[in-house]
Amino acid sequence: MKKYSDLEYLKLSKFKRFLYRFLSFFAGIPGAIWNFLKKIGNGIKKGALAVANEAKDIVTTFTQGDWKTKLSYLVMGFGCLARGQILRGILFLLFEIVFIGYMVIAGGYWLKMLPSLGVKGPSVEYNEVYDQYVTTYNDNSFKILLYGVLTIFFIIAFIYTWRVNIRQNKIAEGILKSGKKLKSGKQDLHSLVDDQFHKTLLALPMTGIIIFTVLPIVFMILVAFTNYDGSHDGYYNNLFSWVGLKNFNTLLSWESAGGGQSYAATFGEVLAWTLIWAFFATFTNYFLGMLVAMMINKKGIKVKKLWRTVLVLTIAIPQFISLLYVSKMFAKNGLINQGLINMGLITKALPFWEDATWARIMVIIINIWIGIPYLMLMVTGILMNIPADLYESAKIDGASGWQQYRKITLPYILFVTGPYLLTSFIGNMNNFNVIFLLTGGAPTNRAASTAAGSVGYTDLLITWLFKITTGAEAQYYMASVVGIMVFVVVAIIALIVYSAMPSVKNEEDFQ
């Protein structure tokens, strides 16, 4: 594709400019993917180099260190204790004792069982005391997977702490050789609320993120490689086990599932509708909310506070109430259909929720009613901060209202709300409330429902995922696979859009 210079680009007509930008975007996708892969390769290379440097430093510290440092490789904290840093030494030694105790008592068992996820499931045995057959529960696959992952995290934490222990010995040796004194325990405590206070504050949040965010994500990813479902719950019915990439092959397979539609076709349909929904739900709210804010903010409009209050009332009412009420209003025997029939405008009820096209259009329209107030409030604040001098200068130069909007208002709003626009798009891809409370995914897609769950034409990936995990045949493994695919799609969109946003590329233009 030919690349135009700035002068050649300005000579093009508006249509050709648009076409050039459109084609340039798609022509640049292979290059962007290649650059992304190169960055991944460079990241792996840097990571490997960092690991090699750490290993080299560990060996060098051992060979050049004194006997206190060498003994610290086996007994954590010994060097600190021998050099008078009692508090540090006790903490290192205590952590090692706790780690060894945990690994001996429980950690070793969980690691040993992790490859099999359990050997003996529930069994029915005769109990002489009760004179009847009773069920004996043995291994628990769920606990094995969970505590196995926890143990691996604990081992990583121990390795990191051990490395910090070695580094502290090296630093302490260097300080003593230079003739300076080491910090005492009192000075260490004082530094935690002084120059190291940021580490003290971040310690608890970081621990919470690892336990409540990172660990569940890792657990969910691992579930995708098992057969964990309603009939293989890991304890009460049957143990579940590792199945490798079988679940991913099933999801991406075009082979028919039970005589109906394949998983791949179902996933493709739901993904396509999810992207369409997210696009319209995001940009209709965005531009209509912007339009409402500009209309209310326009000079000469009276009782502005009243109009804003009326719109904000939709936010004040919980979605659980308002969406369920609207869903009943547009039902086959609901208020809207009955009113239209009584007025003689229609002879039979309109299929608001029974027809796929009608249902999809309705959820988009109703979402506009919900989303406009948020954007109206946000854009109102931005409009008040745009310098009035820009508009006055534009009017003097003869700019029309549309030109002022396109060259002044829209760029400023996009710059400020660019990140929100991206998060709103991603949020709409996972907008469970609107779809579930309005339609529940209906109307049902009979062909797609043979794959997994009662898939409907208005189901998003998130509501489909919910259906997969409910019922007697809850397919947790497939829900995990779908969750991973959702993450991949969202991550790709986020990376591409974020790198192209004016908030990132042209920040200096709005300083």
Helices and strands as residue ranges (DSSP letters): H 6-11, H 14-64, H 67-72, H 78-82, H 86-102, I 103-107, H 108-113, E 123-127, E 132-136, H 141-177, H 185-192, H 197-209, I 210-214, H 215-223, H 246-251, H 263-297, H 304-316, H 319-329, H 335-342, H 356-383, H 388-396, H 401-404, I 405-409, H 410-429, H 432-438, G 448-450, H 461-468, H 476-500, H 502-505, G 507-510
